[in-house]
């Protein structure tokens, strides 16, 4: 997964913790790299990429963390932009 629009490296690391603790289908999450405002993650997810996207776009996640917009989905790779 690639997330664009993260404000800092600390924010990218915090997002890893959010995935691990608050996304039910994620078994493991690891920050691979962060450059400027773009973070790349290695996620082990129990399900399909579109299911993960649906979870990220639910009101609970938007209210507690951030709102996102899908930029691209290709195979098992999601690219989202934080609003």
C-alpha positions in Angstrom: 0.0 0.0 0.0 1.1 3.5 -0.8 -0.3 6.5 1.1 0.3 10.0 -0.2 -0.1 13.1 1.8 1.3 12.0 5.2 2.8 15.1 6.9 5.9 13.5 8.4 7.9 10.3 9.0 6.5 10.2 12.5 3.0 10.2 11.0 3.9 7.4 8.7 5.2 5.3 11.7 2.0 6.2 13.6 -0.1 4.9 10.7 1.7 1.6 10.9 0.5 1.3 14.5 -3.0 2.3 13.6 -3.1 -0.5 11.0 -1.8 -3.1 13.5 -4.2 -2.1 16.3 -7.4 -0.9 14.6 -7.8 -2.6 11.3 -9.4 -6.0 11.9 -8.1 -7.8 8.8 -4.5 -6.6 9.0 -2.2 -9.3 10.4 1.0 -7.3 10.2 2.0 -3.9 8.9 5.5 -2.6 8.2 6.7 0.8 6.9 9.1 0.1 4.0 10.0 3.7 3.1 9.0 7.3 3.5 10.0 10.1 1.2 8.5 13.6 1.5 4.8 12.9 2.0 4.6 9.4 0.5 4.8 6.2 2.6 5.0 2.7 1.3 3.8 -0.2 3.5 4.0 -3.9 3.4 0.7 -5.2 4.8 -0.3 -8.7 5.5 -4.1 -8.6 5.1 -6.7 -11.3 5.5 -8.9 -10.4 2.5 -8.9 -8.6 -0.8 -7.5 -5.1 -1.4 -11.0 -3.7 -2.1 -12.2 -5.0 1.3 -9.3 -3.1 3.0 -10.2 0.0 1.0 -13.8 -0.3 2.2 -12.6 -0.5 5.8 -10.4 2.6 5.4 -13.3 4.6 3.9 -15.7 3.7 6.7 -16.9 6.6 8.9 -15.2 5.1 12.0 -11.8 5.3 10.4 -12.4 8.7 8.8 -13.6 10.1 12.2 -10.7 8.7 14.3 -7.8 8.9 11.9 -8.0 10.3 8.3 -10.1 10.4 5.2 -8.7 8.9 2.1 -9.4 8.8 -1.6 -8.4 5.9 -3.9 -5.9 6.9 -6.6 -5.2 3.5 -8.0 -5.7 -0.2 -7.3 -3.7 -2.8 -9.3 -3.6 -6.4 -8.2 -2.7 -6.3 -4.5 -1.4 -2.7 -4.5 -3.5 0.2 -3.2 -2.5 3.8 -3.7 -4.5 6.3 -1.6 -4.3 10.0 -1.0 -5.1 11.5 2.4 -7.5 14.3 2.2 
